[in-house]
Amino acid sequence: NDTCCVLANGLAGNEPITAKGPDYDAFLAALRALCTELAKKMASDGEGARHLITCTVQGAKSEKSAETIAKSVVSSTLTKAAIFGADANWGRVLCAMGYSGEDFDPDQVNVHFASAAGDVQVCAKGRGLDFDEDLAKKVLTEHDVEINISMGEGEASCTCWGCDITYDYIKINGDYRT
């Protein structure tokens, strides 16, 4: 498993940060930026992965709820398979949200898929929309794919990262022996 450890042993000779202030804020911002990049690289580097999936949940009741839902979506085997197949399957996204265990109103949910190729809304207020299938395929064939979910229930948000599941993933992990 991938691991990131942050250690402080004082050997650099810097003045210790012992209270909140400008130095604390700068360190926190740098650490957050580093950890975000590492999380994206680890997700993108999954065995056989072809796509980095970024799931952002906005308008949730709490940050914990947004995080649980985003993790559920990026961890869903069916969502991962849909991204691999360039299938803008909003039902798989809502299904993953449902089995997250979080309470939410599906009739308030909007779902967009986005990438460098564009943005396509596939679900509004919990209902599927007619959308341009050709554009959706272009959006979902890019390496970096976003699943943007609006909950319409609050102010909290969270972003999580994952990767698709591919034939290579199955082969690599099916052939692996300990």
Secondary structure, 3 states (H helix, E strand, C coil): CCCCCCCCCCCCCCCCCCCCCHHHHHHHHHHHHHHHHHHHHHHHCCCCCCCEEEEEEEEECCHHHHHHHHHHHHHCHHHHHHHHCCCCCHHHHHHHHHCCCCCCCHHHCEEEEEECCEEEEEEECCEECCCCHHHHHHHHHCCEEEEEEECCCCCEEEEEEEECCCHHHHHHHHHCCC
